Amino acid sequence: MLNIIRTTRGVALGAALLTVAACEDDPVEPAMPIDVTLDFAAVVDEAAFSCGNSYDNVGTSNTTITPVDFRFYVHDVELIAADGSSVELELTQDGTWQRENVVLLDFENGSGPCVNGTSAMNTTVRGTAPDATYTGVRFTLGVPEELNHADQTTAAAPLDLTSLFWSWNGGYKFLRIDHTSDAQPEGWFVHLGSTGCTPTGDPTVPATSCSNEHRPTFEFLDFDLGIDEIVADYGALLANSDLAQNSGAKGCMSFPGDPECAVVMNAFGLAYEGSQPSGQSFFSIR
């Protein structure tokens, strides 16, 4: 089920309008596509994320944390026109970060505590779209179902990372943000992905469906392509979490029955075992 979280200017949105001049020649020649770059940023309570940095007063426990990973996939990126219509961004097929309709955003550089990451980073989504006036953006967090249960060992980048893969049946970790702290020295993790996936009974054939898809779609209707950036705030995601406690898995790994998951999943705009979100707090625009 498509889970669209619409966000208005009330949640730290930028303001502006991208206007594209129309050709007045007669007959009108087909407009050339325009190049589009969507900038993403990673922060912890609005402070820029960087491997090796520590961040104070995170969560309800006011914990000092040291992040060790910050990566996530997005797919089906769309631009929304002033009249409310939308077009899919035709992604640049770079063979590294973008393939088909999927993009990996990677904010860690493999240094210091981020040793399990990679040195390369990617903070943009790049593609082309028809020449028009766009005032909004929409995207889905995660890997689409048709790619989620592929064989990771033979997959091409950016779907070839073992650190972002659970299993053939479970699929990919759509998002991985990990941290350590004095309270949880072995780590407190947020791993978003589909759960309740039905195995086929054949170990060589991947699962075909998952009862908990966990793919939230985010929509921002007041967005300037030339100025605004999309901000992922780990501190905001954990604002209602007690990071000194860990009674289930290490943090929240999306699976049912984890006491730490309800507030985290709600912060993504996702329902979790009867707990309903009032909105989402992870993404904003600035």
N, C-alpha and C positions, 0 to 999 in steps of 0.2 A: 504494500500500500504506500502510495506516495505521501510523504510527510513534509509538507511545505511550511517553513517557518517564515512568515512575512515580517519584515522589520521596517519600521517607519523612522522618520528623522529623529524621533524621541530617543533612539538608542545610538547616540554618538555618530550620526551620519554626516558625511560631507554634503555640500550643496553646490550644484552647478549644472550645466547643460552642455552637451556636445552637439554642435550644430554643423551640419555638412551641407555645403552649398550645392544646389541642384543645377545641372546643366540646362541652359535655356535654348540650346540649338534645336533646330527643327529640320529633320527628324531627330528625336532624342536617341543618342547612342547609349547602349547598356553601360551602366555605371561600373567602374572598376571596383573590385573589393578593396576594403581598407584594412590596413594592418592594425591589429589590436593587441595590446599587452595589458594584462591584469596583474597588478602588483599585490603580493601578499606580504604580511609582516607577522612575526611571532613575538609575543610579549608575555611577561608575567606581571600581572597587575599594572599594566601600561609601561613597565620598564622593559627595554629591549632584551630579548633572549640572546644569550651567548653562552657557548660551552665554557664551563669553568666558573661562571658567575653564580653567586648565591643570592637568594631573594628572601627577605624577611616578611614576617606577619602574613603568611599564606594560610588560608582556610580558617575555620572557627577556632583552631588551636593556636593560631598565630605562630606557625612553625616556620623556621628558616630552612629552605629547601635548596638543593643543588640539582638542577635538571641534568639528565644524562642522555636524553633523546627527545626529538621533536620533529616528527614526520607524519604526513597524512596524504591520502589519495583523494582527488576529486574527479568527478566525471559529469558528462552531459552539461557542460557550461553553456549558458544561453545569455544573450543580450536582449533586453526588453526595450522596445521603442516607446516613444512618447504616447502613441495611441493604444498602448497596452499589448500590442502584438510582440512576438518574440522570435528570434532566430538562433539556431545553434551555432556556436563559434566553431569554425572549421579549424581544428588544431593543426599547428605545424608539426609534422611528423619528424621529430628530430632523432628518434631512435634511442634516446637516452632517458629523457624525462616525460615525453609525451608519445603515446602510441594509441592509435584508434581514437577513442573518445575519453581516454584516461590520462591524468597528469599526476605525477608525484611531486609534492612540495616538501622540500628537505631543508631544514634550518640549522641542522647540526653539521659540524665539520670534522668529526672524528677525533678531535683533540681533547686532551685532559680527560674528564669523566665521561665524555662521549665516545670512548674508545671502541664501542661496538658499532659505531656508525661508519660513515664514509667521508672522505675529505671533500668530495664535490658537494655543492649546494645548489638548490634551485628555489627561487622565491617568486617566480612569475609563471603565468599561463599565457601562451602566445598562439595567435591564430589570425584568421581573416574573417570578415563578415561583409555583407552587402553594405554599400555606402548609404547611410541613413542617420537619423537622429536617435541616439540611444540614451535613455535616462535611468536604466536599471540593469541589474545583473542577477542571474540565478544559477545555482550549481548544487550538485549533490555530493555529500561527503561519502567516500567509499569507492569500492570497485564494483562495477555492475555485475549482476547475477551471471550473465553469460560468460564472464571472464573469471568469476570468483573461484571456480573449482577446476581451473586448468591445472596442468602438471607444472608446478613451479620450477622443477629441475630443467625443463626444456623451454620455459617461457622467456620471451625477450624483454629487455629493459622497457619500462621500469618495474615490471612484474616478476623480476628474477631474484629478488632479495629474500634470502632465507629469514632474515630478522623481521620481515614484515609478512610472514606466512605462518599460519598455524598448522594446517594439514590439508590434504586433498579434500577430505570431507568438510572440514571447518572453513577452509578458504583463507583469505587474506586478513591481516590486521589492517583495517581501513585507516586507523590512526594509532600511532604509538608515541606517547609522551611519558617518560619515566623520570623519577627523581629519587634522591636519597635525602636523608635528614638524620639528625642525632636520634630522633625518636624511632625512625625506621631505617637503620643503616643498611639493611639488605635490599631496600628499595620499596617504593610505592608507585604502582604502575597504572596508567590508563591505556587500555588496549580496546579499541572499538572494533567490532566485527560481528558478522552474523552468527547466531547460535541456534540450537535446535535443528541442525541440518540432518536430513534423512540420508543415511548411507544406502547405497544401491545393493549391498550384499556382495558385490564384486570388488575386491581390493584394487583392481586396475581401472575401475570406473568411478568417477567422482560423484558426489551427492548432486541431486537435481533440484532440491528446494530446501529452504530454511524457514522455520516457523517465526523466528525473530530476525528480520532482515537488518534492522539497525542502520538504515541509510537515510538520514535526514536531508531534506532539501532546503536550502536557504535562499531567500529572495530579498533583495534590497531594491526598493523602487525609486530611490533618489541617489543617483550615483553618477559621478563625472569620470568618464574614462581617462581623461587627461590629467586628473588631479588626485582622485581618491584612491586609497588602497584598502584591501580587505585585511582586517586584523584578527588573528587567532590569539586569544588571551587565556593562557593556562591558569593564571591566578583567578580570573573570573569563573572559569570552569570549576575550580575547586573551592569557591567562596563559601559553600555550605558544607564542606567536608571537614571532618575531624582527622587531620593527618597524623595525629598521635595514636590513632586506633587502627587496627587491622585484624579483623576477626574472621575474614573470609580468605579469598585469594590475596595476593600482594596488591592492594589497591582495588581497582575495578577492571575486570577483564571481560565484561559484558555477559557473563554467564548467569543463569538464574540462581537465586538463593544467596547472593552475595550482599551482606548488609551495607557495604560501602558503595554499592552501585546505584541505588535509587536517586540520590541527589546528583551524582555525576551524569547519569543518563538523562535526567530531567534537564540538566544544564545544556545538553545537546538538543533539547526540544523533543526528547523521546520519552514515551511512557515506559514504565518498568514495574511489572508485577503489581499493578493497581495504582502505582504512584503516577499521577498525571502532571505534565509540565505546564507552567503558566506562560512559557515562552522559551527562548534560548539565550544563553549569555556568553557562549564561546566566541562567536564571530560578531564583529561590528565593522563600521566603516569610518575612516578618518581621512 
